[in-house]
């Protein structure tokens, strides 16, 4: 009721007692709209706590671009297409764009260890309508899962180095020998990378939901990724579209800033929302099966 109305003291309609529970996409939107200010706060602190890791990923991206000759390949292609810049300037601009894009993409898709554990816990609380204090509860979960989160970050770094080198190795020898088995091996490695990427929301959701050993977290994350493969792949495609769109229409550092503060709401959040809902439904099914016995 308007404050300037004569009947401003009369209570409004409020929420109907028998209002249907929101599910699926409507629940996703409802949480995003009503918790938007908290999302911005979470994104900000998640980014601040992950700054060292983000810088490390961007530096690693530079090494990958140079060692795989991808930077030179892209620079040569742009020069051949008639880009109006000298080759060195073009190489520098391409390096900034590509290493920032790759570093931010790895952060969004793979996370940053302990900070991502706290982020996943806060999203889980939003999805399950659990009360929380963003700062205090987030730091508590960060400390509680610091060791496992750190191990996940180290495994990510090892996985990144091995997979990139493996893809480059098989591609290099395929171009020389044209043996299909080498091409097949390269596609198998790429499929493993894609699967590993889709596992990450589940890795952190299992980490903050259950008391599990790290190997059990990875095993369950892999099983859930394969069991819900179409939905997980859709979430991955959404992330890639958002990342490509931002880095296409904005300069690299502006795209990175928008992605880290605002873009996580439409990239990382959908994946975490989906993973939390899948695990929540699994827990409900187990509770129902136990109650029926």
Secondary structure, DSSP 8 states (H G I E B T S, - for coil): --TTSTTTTS----S-TT-----HHHHHHHHHHHTHHHHHHHHHHHHHHTHHHHHHHHHHHHHHHHHTTHHHHHHHHHHHTT-SS-HHHHHHHHHHHHHHHHHHHHHHHH--THHHHHHHHHHHHHHTT----HHHHHHHHHHHTHHHHHHHHHHHHHHHHHHHHHHHHHHHHHHHH--HHHHHHHHHHHHHHHHHHHHHHHHHHHHHHS---HHHHHHHHHHHHHHTHHHHHHHHHHHHHHHHHHHHHS-HHHHHHHHHHTGGGGTHHHHHHHHHHHHHHHHHHHHHHHHT-
